[in-house]
Amino acid sequence: MKMKARSFSVTVIFLFLTLALAPAAMAAYPENPIEFVVHASAGGGSDLFARQVAHFLEKEGLVKQKIQVTNRTGGGAAVALNYLDSKKGDPYVIMQGVTSPLTTMMRGATRLKIEDLVLISKMVEDPNLMFVRFDSPFKSLNDVIAAAKKAPKTVSVAISTIGGTEHICANRIAQAAGIQFNIVAFKGGGECAAALLGGHVDLTVANPQEQMGMLEAKKIRPLVTMTPERIPFMADVPTVKEAGLNVSYTQFRGFWAGPGFPAYAVTYWEDAFAKLMKVQGFRDYLKSVQTVESFLKHDEFKKYLVTFVDGLKKDFETLEMYKAKK
């Protein structure tokens, strides 16, 4: 009886100390440098966005600690996700959340599952466009479709991650048009751009931020946008729907953390990101890379992701890699 009483007392004391120390931990947080994990290689849209977020958070004093952006590439985001899983409960490691890691988790390629993620904030949505070299013989999406119908799997499309945004966009077009692309996977948007410019592939799908330099230099040009409507900053670029295909897709960018990420850290970061979205310099940056503001806090982000994942499940039914596994 005495042992039970003593055990109960220890439990009560532990709970009391946990509750008492939580506000103190939140007040002091963050006390150490922060790691922003990016699943893709340097130079791509994910990398560039994470580095700009880190830059403005530090510059504006919204985060008092140094933020280190680390590129943990490989396995279609599996390397980054497994690393995040290894940091269970660590309030100093968060990851940029985009489509590619979701599809990797959905196909069971990581220890981490979508339900294990601790969502922090959704920040923006990126338009996705199909690009060709400036001297490409393809002048429209209909030209691409005609070539692919004439010779299946000869029109090549560079993607940065199997099952990621570029793959989904290319697949949705292929399914709607009744064609087959030759999908060529690279480690990030930067490598896709280099492959396109070097003539190793015919097409790539990317957001304008990734391709801005080559667009301005007139080394590449956009064929179509995957957005439901034409985008104001590229009003002369037609939508896929205008080519007669009922297809659209936009990618979100935000941040999430791994299992056990403390609630006080979620509150801290969603507040920091909300403040960042009001900083004029950051807003100017978003405008310069043609990214659409679409901020959601933790609870709203969770609801959004449910709908988004439902759409991805439908993509899984037709993506070539999943057919091969059946």
C-alpha positions as CSV (number, residue, x, y, z in Angstrom):
1,M,0.0,0.0,0.0
2,K,2.9,2.3,0.9
3,M,4.5,1.5,-2.5
4,K,1.4,2.5,-4.4
5,A,1.1,5.7,-2.4
6,R,4.7,6.5,-3.1
7,S,4.4,5.8,-6.8
8,F,1.3,8.0,-7.0
9,S,3.2,10.8,-5.2
10,V,6.1,10.5,-7.7
11,T,3.7,10.7,-10.7
12,V,2.0,13.8,-9.3
13,I,5.3,15.5,-8.6
14,F,6.5,14.7,-12.2
15,L,3.3,16.1,-13.7
16,F,3.5,19.2,-11.6
17,L,7.1,19.8,-12.6
18,T,6.3,19.3,-16.3
19,L,3.4,21.8,-16.2
20,A,5.5,24.2,-14.1
21,L,8.5,24.1,-16.4
22,A,6.6,24.3,-19.7
23,P,5.9,28.1,-19.5
24,A,9.5,28.7,-18.6
25,A,10.7,26.6,-21.6
26,M,8.4,28.6,-23.9
27,A,9.6,31.9,-22.5
28,A,13.3,31.0,-23.1
29,Y,12.8,29.3,-26.5
30,P,14.8,29.3,-28.7
31,E,18.1,29.2,-26.8
32,N,20.0,27.4,-29.5
33,P,20.5,27.7,-33.3
34,I,17.7,26.4,-35.5
35,E,18.0,23.9,-38.4
36,F,15.7,24.2,-41.4
37,V,15.8,20.9,-43.3
38,V,15.3,21.0,-47.1
39,H,14.7,17.7,-48.9
40,A,16.0,19.0,-52.3
41,S,19.4,20.1,-53.5
42,A,20.7,23.7,-53.5
43,G,19.4,26.0,-56.2
44,G,15.9,24.6,-56.5
45,G,12.6,26.3,-55.4
46,S,12.5,24.6,-52.0
47,D,16.1,25.5,-51.2
48,L,15.7,29.1,-52.3
49,F,12.5,29.6,-50.4
50,A,13.9,28.2,-47.2
51,R,16.9,30.4,-47.4
52,Q,14.9,33.5,-47.9
53,V,12.6,32.7,-45.0
54,A,15.6,32.1,-42.8
55,H,17.2,35.4,-44.0
56,F,14.2,37.6,-43.3
57,L,13.5,36.0,-40.0
58,E,17.0,36.8,-38.8
59,K,17.2,40.2,-40.5
60,E,13.9,41.4,-39.0
61,G,14.8,40.0,-35.5
62,L,11.7,37.7,-35.6
63,V,14.0,34.9,-34.5
64,K,16.9,35.7,-32.2
65,Q,19.0,32.6,-33.0
66,K,21.0,31.7,-36.1
67,I,19.0,29.6,-38.7
68,Q,21.0,27.0,-40.6
69,V,19.5,25.6,-43.8
70,T,20.7,22.1,-44.5
71,N,20.0,20.1,-47.7
72,R,19.4,16.5,-46.9
73,T,18.8,15.0,-50.3
74,G,18.1,11.5,-51.6
75,G,15.3,8.9,-51.8
76,G,12.7,11.3,-53.0
77,A,12.8,13.2,-49.6
78,A,13.2,9.9,-47.7
79,V,16.6,11.0,-46.3
80,A,15.2,14.3,-45.0
81,L,12.1,12.6,-43.5
82,N,14.1,9.9,-41.8
83,Y,16.4,12.5,-40.4
84,L,13.4,14.4,-39.1
85,D,12.1,11.2,-37.5
86,S,15.4,10.7,-35.8
87,K,15.0,14.1,-34.1
88,K,11.8,13.2,-32.2
89,G,10.9,15.9,-29.7
90,D,13.7,18.2,-30.8
91,P,12.3,21.8,-30.9
92,Y,15.3,23.0,-32.9
93,V,14.7,21.0,-36.1
94,I,11.9,21.9,-38.6
95,M,11.4,21.0,-42.2
96,Q,10.1,22.8,-45.2
97,G,6.8,21.1,-46.2
98,V,6.0,20.6,-49.9
99,T,4.4,17.9,-52.0
100,S,7.4,15.6,-52.6
101,P,7.8,14.5,-49.0
102,L,4.1,13.8,-48.8
103,T,4.1,11.4,-51.7
104,T,7.2,9.7,-50.4
105,M,5.5,9.0,-47.1
106,M,2.3,7.9,-48.8
107,R,4.1,5.2,-50.7
108,G,5.7,3.9,-47.4
109,A,9.3,4.7,-48.2
110,T,10.0,6.3,-44.8
111,R,9.7,5.5,-41.2
112,L,7.7,8.8,-40.8
113,K,4.0,8.8,-41.7
114,I,1.9,11.8,-42.6
115,E,0.0,11.5,-39.4
116,D,3.3,11.7,-37.5
117,L,4.0,15.2,-38.8
118,V,3.4,18.2,-36.6
119,L,2.1,20.9,-38.9
120,I,3.2,24.5,-38.2
121,S,2.2,26.8,-41.0
122,K,1.3,26.9,-44.7
123,M,2.8,30.1,-46.2
124,V,2.4,30.3,-50.0
125,E,1.4,28.5,-53.1
126,D,3.6,28.2,-56.2
127,P,2.3,28.2,-59.7
128,N,3.8,25.5,-61.8
129,L,4.7,25.9,-65.5
130,M,6.0,23.6,-68.2
131,F,9.2,25.0,-69.7
132,V,11.2,24.2,-72.9
133,R,14.5,25.6,-74.2
134,F,14.1,28.9,-76.0
135,D,15.0,27.3,-79.3
136,S,12.7,24.2,-78.8
137,P,10.6,23.2,-81.8
138,F,7.7,22.9,-79.3
139,K,5.7,26.1,-79.5
140,S,2.6,24.9,-77.6
141,L,1.4,22.1,-75.4
142,N,-0.5,20.8,-78.4
143,D,2.9,20.4,-80.2
144,V,4.1,18.3,-77.3
145,I,1.0,16.2,-77.3
146,A,1.2,15.5,-81.0
147,A,4.9,14.5,-80.8
148,A,4.2,12.2,-77.8
149,K,1.3,10.5,-79.6
150,K,3.4,9.9,-82.7
151,A,6.3,8.4,-80.7
152,P,5.3,7.4,-77.1
153,K,7.9,7.8,-74.4
154,T,10.3,9.8,-76.6
155,V,9.4,13.3,-75.3
156,S,11.4,13.6,-72.1
157,V,10.4,15.5,-68.9
158,A,12.9,16.3,-66.1
159,I,11.5,16.0,-62.6
160,S,13.3,16.6,-59.3
161,T,11.6,13.9,-57.2
162,I,9.7,10.7,-58.1
163,G,6.1,11.3,-57.1
164,G,6.8,15.0,-56.5
165,T,5.2,18.2,-58.0
166,E,6.8,17.9,-61.4
167,H,6.0,14.2,-61.7
168,I,2.4,14.8,-60.7
169,C,2.0,17.7,-63.2
170,A,3.5,15.8,-66.1
171,N,1.4,12.7,-65.2
172,R,-1.9,14.7,-65.0
173,I,-1.2,16.1,-68.5
174,A,-0.2,12.7,-69.8
175,Q,-3.3,11.1,-68.4
176,A,-5.6,13.8,-69.7
177,A,-4.0,13.8,-73.2
178,G,-3.7,10.0,-73.5
179,I,0.1,10.1,-74.0
180,Q,3.2,8.7,-72.3
181,F,6.3,10.9,-71.4
182,N,9.8,9.7,-70.8
183,I,10.2,10.7,-67.1
184,V,13.8,11.5,-66.1
185,A,14.4,12.1,-62.3
186,F,17.1,14.3,-60.9
187,K,18.0,15.4,-57.3
188,G,16.5,18.9,-57.5
189,G,15.2,21.8,-59.6
190,G,18.7,23.1,-60.2
191,E,19.7,19.9,-61.9
192,C,16.4,19.8,-63.9
193,A,17.2,23.3,-65.2
194,A,20.7,22.3,-66.2
195,A,19.5,19.2,-68.0
196,L,16.9,21.2,-69.9
197,L,19.5,23.9,-70.9
198,G,22.0,21.2,-71.9
199,G,19.6,19.6,-74.3
200,H,19.4,16.4,-72.3
201,V,15.6,16.6,-71.8
202,D,12.8,18.2,-73.8
203,L,10.7,19.7,-71.0
204,T,10.6,20.4,-67.3
205,V,8.0,21.5,-64.9
206,A,8.9,24.1,-62.3
207,N,7.9,27.3,-60.5
208,P,9.1,30.6,-61.9
209,Q,11.4,31.2,-58.9
210,E,13.6,28.2,-60.0
211,Q,13.8,29.4,-63.6
212,M,13.9,33.2,-63.3
213,G,17.5,33.7,-64.3
214,M,17.1,31.6,-67.5
215,L,13.8,33.2,-68.3
216,E,15.2,36.6,-68.1
217,A,18.2,35.5,-70.2
218,K,15.8,34.0,-72.8
219,K,17.4,30.6,-72.5
220,I,14.1,28.9,-71.8
221,R,10.4,29.8,-72.3
222,P,7.1,28.7,-70.7
223,L,4.6,26.7,-72.7
224,V,1.7,26.4,-70.3
225,T,0.8,27.1,-66.6
226,M,-0.8,24.5,-64.4
227,T,-2.8,27.1,-62.6
228,P,-6.6,27.1,-63.1
229,E,-6.4,30.7,-64.5
230,R,-3.6,32.6,-66.3
231,I,-1.2,34.2,-63.8
232,P,-1.0,38.0,-63.9
233,F,2.8,38.2,-64.1
234,M,2.8,35.9,-67.2
235,A,-0.5,36.8,-68.7
236,D,0.6,35.6,-72.2
237,V,1.2,32.0,-71.0
238,P,-1.9,29.9,-71.6
239,T,-3.3,27.4,-69.1
240,V,-3.4,23.7,-69.6
241,K,-7.1,24.0,-69.7
242,E,-6.9,26.3,-72.7
243,A,-5.2,23.4,-74.5
244,G,-8.4,21.4,-74.0
245,L,-7.3,19.4,-70.9
246,N,-9.2,19.7,-67.6
247,V,-6.0,19.7,-65.5
248,S,-4.6,22.1,-62.9
249,Y,-2.2,21.9,-59.9
250,T,-0.5,24.3,-57.5
251,Q,2.1,23.5,-54.8
252,F,2.0,24.7,-51.3
253,R,5.1,25.7,-49.3
254,G,5.1,25.7,-45.5
255,F,6.9,24.2,-42.5
256,W,6.3,21.1,-40.4
257,A,8.2,19.2,-37.7
258,G,8.6,15.6,-36.5
259,P,6.9,13.6,-33.8
260,G,7.0,15.0,-30.3
261,F,7.6,18.6,-31.5
262,P,6.5,20.6,-28.4
263,A,3.3,22.7,-28.5
264,Y,5.2,25.8,-27.3
265,A,7.5,25.6,-30.3
266,V,4.6,25.3,-32.7
267,T,3.1,28.4,-31.2
268,Y,6.4,30.2,-31.4
269,W,7.0,29.4,-35.1
270,E,3.4,29.9,-36.4
271,D,3.6,33.4,-34.7
272,A,7.0,34.1,-36.3
273,F,5.8,33.0,-39.7
274,A,2.6,35.1,-39.4
275,K,4.7,38.1,-38.6
276,L,7.1,37.4,-41.4
277,M,4.2,37.4,-43.9
278,K,3.6,41.1,-43.0
279,V,7.3,42.2,-43.5
280,Q,7.4,44.3,-46.7
281,G,10.8,43.0,-47.7
282,F,9.6,39.4,-47.6
283,R,6.4,40.3,-49.4
284,D,8.5,42.0,-52.1
285,Y,10.5,38.9,-52.4
286,L,7.4,36.7,-52.8
287,K,6.2,39.1,-55.5
288,S,9.5,39.0,-57.3
289,V,9.4,35.2,-57.6
290,Q,5.7,35.2,-58.5
291,T,4.6,33.2,-55.4
292,V,1.0,33.6,-54.1
293,E,0.6,34.4,-50.4
294,S,-1.7,31.7,-48.8
295,F,-1.0,31.7,-45.0
296,L,-2.6,29.2,-42.7
297,K,-1.8,28.5,-39.1
298,H,-1.5,25.0,-37.5
299,D,-5.2,24.0,-37.3
300,E,-6.1,25.4,-40.7
301,F,-3.1,23.8,-42.3
302,K,-4.2,20.4,-40.9
303,K,-7.6,20.8,-42.6
304,Y,-6.1,21.9,-45.9
305,L,-3.7,19.0,-46.0
306,V,-6.5,16.4,-45.7
307,T,-8.0,17.7,-48.9
308,F,-4.7,18.0,-50.6
309,V,-3.7,14.4,-49.8
310,D,-7.0,13.1,-51.1
311,G,-6.1,14.6,-54.4
312,L,-2.7,13.0,-54.3
313,K,-4.3,9.6,-53.7
314,K,-6.1,9.9,-57.0
315,D,-2.7,10.7,-58.7
316,F,-1.3,7.5,-57.2
317,E,-3.8,5.4,-59.1
318,T,-2.2,6.5,-62.4
319,L,1.4,7.4,-61.7
320,E,3.6,5.0,-63.7
321,M,5.8,4.0,-60.7
322,Y,2.8,2.7,-58.8
323,K,1.5,0.7,-61.6
324,A,4.8,-1.1,-61.8
325,K,4.5,-2.2,-58.2
326,K,1.1,-3.8,-58.6
